[in-house]
Amino acid sequence: MDAEPSPRAPPRLTEEDAAREPAALAGREQLEARLARLSADRRDAFRAAVRRCYVFAGKG
C-alpha cells in the first residue's frame, strides 16, 4: 500500500512579505483599532499574554 503524501504547510510570510499582503495589512489595521479602544491596563495585559504565547511556543 502506498503512503499518501503528507500535506504541505503553507509558506510562512516574512515581515517584508506581510507588509505587502493585503489580508495581513487589513488584519493589522483591525487589531490596532481594537487595541486603541482598550484601557492601558488591558492593552498591557494583552501584550503580556502574547509574549507568554511566544515563550511557550518556543519551548515545545
C-alpha distances in whole Angstrom, upper triangle without the diagonal:
4,6,9,12,15,18,21,24,27,30,33,36,39,42,43,40,41,45,44,41,43,41,42,45,46,44,46,49,48,48,51,53,52,53,56,57,56,59,59,58,55,54,54,52,49,49,49,46,44,45,44,40,40,41,39,36,37,37,33
4,6,9,12,15,18,21,24,26,29,33,35,39,40,37,38,42,41,38,40,38,39,42,43,41,43,46,46,45,48,50,49,50,53,54,54,57,57,56,53,51,52,50,47,47,47,44,42,43,42,38,38,39,37,34,35,35,31
4,6,9,12,15,18,21,23,26,30,32,36,37,34,35,39,38,35,37,35,35,39,40,38,40,43,43,42,45,47,46,47,50,51,50,53,53,52,49,48,48,46,43,43,43,40,38,39,38,35,34,35,33,30,31,31,28
4,6,9,12,15,18,21,24,27,30,33,34,31,32,36,35,32,34,32,32,36,36,35,37,40,39,39,42,44,43,44,47,48,48,50,50,50,47,45,46,44,41,41,41,38,36,37,36,33,32,34,32,29,30,30,27
4,6,9,12,15,17,20,24,26,30,31,28,29,32,32,29,31,29,30,33,34,32,34,38,37,37,40,42,41,42,45,46,46,48,48,48,45,43,44,42,39,39,39,36,34,35,34,31,30,32,30,27,27,28,25
4,6,9,12,15,18,21,24,27,28,26,26,30,30,27,29,27,27,31,31,30,31,35,34,33,37,39,38,38,42,43,42,45,45,44,41,40,40,38,35,35,35,33,30,31,31,27,26,28,26,23,24,25,22
4,6,9,12,15,18,21,24,26,23,23,27,26,24,25,23,24,27,28,26,28,31,31,30,33,35,35,35,39,40,39,42,42,42,39,37,38,36,33,33,34,31,28,30,29,26,25,27,25,22,23,25,21
4,6,9,12,15,18,21,22,20,20,24,23,21,23,21,21,25,26,24,26,29,29,29,31,34,33,34,37,38,38,41,40,40,37,36,36,35,32,31,32,29,27,28,28,24,23,25,24,20,21,23,21
4,6,9,12,15,18,20,17,17,21,21,18,21,18,18,22,23,21,23,26,26,25,28,30,30,30,33,35,34,37,37,37,34,32,32,31,28,27,28,26,23,24,24,21,20,22,21,17,18,21,18
4,6,9,13,16,17,14,14,18,17,15,17,15,15,18,20,18,20,23,23,23,25,28,27,28,31,33,33,36,35,35,33,30,31,30,27,26,28,26,22,24,25,21,20,23,22,18,20,22,20
4,6,9,13,14,11,12,15,15,13,16,15,14,18,19,18,19,22,23,23,25,27,28,28,31,33,33,35,35,35,33,30,31,30,27,26,27,26,22,23,24,21,19,22,22,18,19,22,20
4,6,10,11,9,9,13,14,12,15,14,12,15,18,16,17,20,21,20,22,25,25,25,28,30,30,32,31,32,29,27,27,27,24,22,24,22,19,20,21,18,16,19,19,16,16,20,19
4,6,8,6,6,9,10,9,12,12,10,12,15,14,14,17,19,18,20,23,23,23,26,28,28,31,30,31,29,26,26,27,23,22,24,23,19,20,22,19,17,20,21,18,18,22,21
4,5,5,6,9,10,10,14,14,11,13,16,16,15,18,20,19,20,23,24,23,25,28,28,31,29,30,29,25,26,26,23,21,23,23,19,19,22,19,17,20,21,18,18,22,22
4,5,5,6,9,10,13,13,10,11,15,14,12,15,18,17,17,20,21,21,22,26,26,28,26,28,26,23,23,24,21,19,21,21,18,18,21,19,16,19,21,19,19,23,23
4,5,5,7,9,12,14,11,12,15,16,14,17,19,19,19,22,24,23,24,28,28,30,29,31,29,26,26,28,25,22,25,25,21,21,24,23,20,23,25,23,22,26,27
4,5,5,6,10,11,9,11,14,14,14,16,19,18,19,22,23,23,25,28,29,31,30,32,30,27,28,29,25,23,26,25,22,22,25,23,21,24,25,23,23,26,26
4,5,5,8,9,6,7,11,11,10,13,15,15,16,18,20,20,22,24,25,28,27,28,26,23,24,25,22,20,23,22,19,20,23,20,19,22,24,21,22,25,25
4,6,8,10,7,7,10,11,10,12,15,15,15,17,20,19,21,24,25,27,26,28,26,23,24,26,23,21,24,24,20,21,24,23,21,24,26,24,24,28,28
4,6,9,8,7,11,12,12,13,16,17,17,19,22,22,23,26,27,30,29,31,29,26,28,29,26,24,27,27,23,25,28,25,24,27,29,26,27,30,30
4,6,5,6,9,10,11,12,14,15,17,18,20,21,23,25,26,29,29,31,28,25,27,28,24,23,26,26,22,24,26,24,23,26,27,25,26,29,29
4,5,5,6,9,10,11,12,14,15,17,18,20,21,23,25,28,28,30,28,25,27,28,24,24,27,26,23,25,28,25,24,28,29,27,28,32,31
4,5,5,6,9,10,11,12,14,15,17,18,20,22,23,27,27,29,26,23,25,26,22,22,25,24,21,23,25,23,22,26,27,24,26,29,28
4,5,5,6,9,10,10,12,14,15,16,18,20,21,25,25,26,23,21,23,23,19,19,22,21,18,20,22,20,19,23,24,21,23,26,26
4,5,5,6,9,10,11,12,14,15,16,19,20,24,24,26,23,20,22,23,20,19,23,22,19,21,24,22,21,25,26,24,26,29,29
4,5,5,6,9,10,11,12,14,15,17,19,22,23,25,22,20,22,23,20,20,23,22,19,22,25,23,22,26,27,25,27,30,30
4,5,5,6,9,10,11,12,14,16,17,20,21,23,20,17,20,20,16,16,20,19,16,19,21,19,19,23,24,22,24,27,27
4,5,5,6,9,10,10,12,14,16,19,19,20,18,15,17,18,15,14,18,17,15,17,20,18,18,22,23,21,23,26,27
4,5,5,6,9,10,11,13,15,18,18,21,18,16,18,20,16,16,20,20,17,20,23,21,21,25,26,25,27,30,30
4,6,5,6,9,10,11,13,17,18,20,17,15,18,18,15,16,19,19,17,20,22,20,21,25,26,24,27,30,30
4,5,5,6,9,10,11,14,15,17,14,11,14,15,11,12,16,15,13,16,18,17,18,21,22,21,24,26,27
4,5,5,6,9,10,13,13,16,14,11,13,15,12,12,16,16,14,17,20,19,19,22,24,23,25,28,29
4,6,5,7,9,12,14,16,14,12,15,16,14,15,18,18,17,20,22,22,22,26,27,26,28,31,32
4,5,5,7,11,12,14,11,10,13,14,11,13,16,16,15,18,20,20,21,24,25,25,27,29,30
4,5,5,8,9,11,9,6,10,11,9,10,13,14,13,16,18,18,19,22,23,23,25,28,28
4,6,8,9,12,10,8,12,14,12,13,16,17,16,19,21,21,22,25,26,27,28,31,32
4,7,9,12,10,9,13,14,13,14,17,18,18,20,22,23,24,26,28,28,30,32,33
4,6,8,6,6,9,10,10,12,14,15,15,18,20,20,22,24,25,26,28,30,31
4,5,5,6,9,10,11,12,14,15,17,18,20,21,23,25,26,27,29,31,32
4,6,5,6,9,10,11,12,14,15,17,18,20,21,23,24,26,27,29,31
4,5,5,6,9,10,11,12,14,15,17,19,20,21,23,24,26,27,29
4,5,5,6,9,10,10,12,14,15,17,19,20,21,23,25,26,27
4,5,5,6,9,10,11,12,14,16,17,19,20,21,23,25,26
4,5,5,6,9,10,11,12,14,16,17,18,20,21,23,25
4,5,5,6,9,10,11,12,15,15,17,18,20,21,23
4,5,5,6,9,10,11,13,14,16,17,19,21,22
4,5,5,6,9,10,11,12,14,15,17,19,21
4,5,5,6,9,10,11,12,14,16,17,19
4,5,5,6,9,10,11,12,14,16,17
4,5,5,6,9,10,11,13,15,16
4,5,5,6,9,10,11,13,15
4,5,5,6,8,10,11,13
4,5,5,6,9,10,11
4,6,5,6,9,10
4,6,5,7,9
4,5,5,7
4,5,6
4,6
4
